[in-house]
């Protein structure tokens, strides 16, 4: 673990160089450790794959003193063998055709059929390492190497909100309309980010996303339920235990 002052108002705490679930768990554990200390000078704590950004009020404390007060030498980053509850949000997705125009490209570049790509993409939950790029955009870990695919050589000017994509060794979904270069393989009818909702996103860093293949008819029905205010998101959220 390495601590470094970035400027007069922020510092970074770095863990291992590798992006792994174990490293992320250490990051998350340290975030909780710092929050429990309740330092009033801290303005914000932002975790990422292997680091934590801490913003602080430098009129109340300087960075060197804050690092000392954090008592990082007392932090135990060893893995716990106790069961921990995880939140899994199921994201229904229509794959291919106009909803996933790059599905065939992902399949052909990996010598797979489109059905095989879908099966691989939906076979396991993905840990949300962080939200970034735009509000509610989840960076997910654990994409099977069989469907790793480079970004598009020519990014699209507009990608529809809800689009699910692959870029190299990552998968994610666009919560809003946006330009982008990810390979788009499907789309969800869920509104995963909404300024008028509290909380605004249906997931957060540390949760898991499980993609589920649906038909176009099911897509349209879910969309209609959402528009009518009849969609029950809780039915798509589960909790289970993991070590």
N, C-alpha and C positions, 0 to 999 in steps of 0.2 A: 504494500500500500504506500502510495506517494502523495504528499500534499504540496500544492504549488499555488502561490498567489498569482492570479491572472491580471488583476489591476487593483485599484484602491478600493473597489467595492465588491470584488468577487474572488473566490478561490475554487480550485478543483482538487478533488480527491480521486486518485487513479488506483485501479486494481490491476489484475493480470492483463497481459496484452491480448489474450485469446477471448473471443466472444463465445461464452458458454453459459449454460443454465446455472452452473455452480457459481460462476463469477457474478451473474446477475443476482442470484440469491444473496451473495455477500453484499452487493450494492444495496439491495432492498433492506437487508438487515441493518446496515449502517444508517440508512435513511431513518428507520424507526428509532434507532439508538439516539440519533441527533435530535429528532423531534421530541423524544421523551425528556430531553434535557431542557426544553422550553427556553432556548436563548431568545430573548426579546429583540436582540440586535439583528437576528436573521430575518431577511425579507422573503426569501424563496429558496427552496431546495428542489433541484431538478435532476433526477436520475437518468442515466443512459445505459448503454450496453455494459460498460466497464468503468464508469466514472460518475461522479456526482458534482454538479455545479451548485455552489452556495453563494447567494447574493446577500449582502449585509449592509447595514447602515453605518457607513464609515465616520459619521459624526458622533456615533456612540462608542465605537470600538475600532481599533485598527486590526488588520488581518492577522498579524503575528499573534496578537493577544487572543483573538478569537480561536485560532488554531490551538493555542495552549489550553483555552477553556473547554474545547471540545473533548479533551482527554481521550484522544484516539488510541493512546497506548493502553487504555483500559478496555478497548473494544475487542470482543472475542468473535472472530469471523469463522470459527470452526462450524462445520455442518451439524445441524441437529438431526437426531434420529426420530424425533417426534413427528407424528402425523400433522400435516398442515392442510387446512381446507383451501380449495381453489375454486374460483368462479369460472365457469365455462359458458361462453355466449355462443349459441349456434347461429350461424349466418347462412340463411338459405340462398342458393345461387343457381341461376340458369347459366349453363355453360355453353359456349360455342355460338355459331351463327352471328346475328347482329349484336348479341349480348357479349360475345367473346370472340372478336374478329381475329385474334392471334392464337387461338387454341390449336389450329392445325399447324401453325408454325412451330409452336412449342413441341407438339407431337413429332413432327418430322425431324426437327433438329436433334431430338433425343431417340430417334428410331422407335417410336411408340405409336400406338393408335390413340385417337382422341379419347376413347373410353378408358384406356389405361392411364392417361394423364389425369382424367377426372377421378378415377379410383385412387390414384396415388395422392392427389391433392386433398381428398376428403378422408383419408385413412386415419388421421390423428389430429388432436388439438394442437394449436400453435401458441406458444408463450408470447405475450405482448411485451417486448423489451422496453419500448418507449413509444410515445406519441410525438410526431414531429412533421416537418415539411409543410403541413397545413393542419388546422384544428381537427383533431380526431383521426389523423392518419396513423394506423398502427404499423409499427415495424415488428414483424413476426419472425421468430427463430424456429429452426427445425425443419426447413423445407428439404424434402427428400432429394438427394443429389441426382436421382434419375430424371428429374424435371428441371434442374438448373438450366436457365436460358438467359443469354445476354439481353441487355436492353435493346430496344429498337434502334436501328441506325438513324432513323428520322423520327423524332418525337412528334406526337400528335398535338395539334393546336388545342383540341378540346377532347377530354375524356369525361364521359358521363359520370355523375355522382353514383356511387354504389358499385363502380367497376372494380373487379378483382383482378390483380395482375401478378406477374412474376418478373423479377429483375435479378439476374445472376442467381445468388443463393438465397434470395429472400422472396417472400410473398407478402402481399398487403392489399388494402382496398382504399379507393378514393372516396372520402366522405362528401366531397363537393366536386362540382364541375371544375376541371383544371387541365392545363397543358400537362403533358407527361410522356415519358419514354418507356414505361413499363409495358411488357407484353400482356395484353388484356385477354383473359381467358373466360370471363363470365361477369355477371352483374347480380347484385342483390337488390330486392325491392325495399329493404329496410332503410330507414332514414337514420343512419348511425350517428349523425351530428345535427343538432337542432338548437339554435340560439334561444328559442323560446321554451326549451325544456330544461328541467333541473334534475339530475346533472345533464349537461349538454351532450355528452357522449354516452353510449350504452355500455362502454367498457373503459378500462383504464390500464395503465402499465401494471403488470403483474397478473392480470387476468389471462384467460385463454380463449382463443377463438377456434370453433369447430365448424368448418365449412360443410354444408349439406346440399347435395345436388337436388334440384327441383325442376318441374316442367314449366313451360311458359304459362300454361293455364294456372298453375299454382302461384307463379309470380304475379300474374294479374289479379288473382283473388286476394293475395296478401296486400298488394298495392291498394286494392279497393277497400279492404278492411282498414288500412292505415288512413286513407283519405276520409273514411266515414267515422273514424275515431273508435273503431271496434277491435283494433288489433291489440292482443294481449302479449306484450313483450316478455312478461314473466314466464310464460310457457316455453320460451326459447332460452332460458337461463337455468343452469343447473349448478349444484355445488357437490363436490366430492372431495375425498381425502387423498393425499399423496405424501410420500416421504420426501 
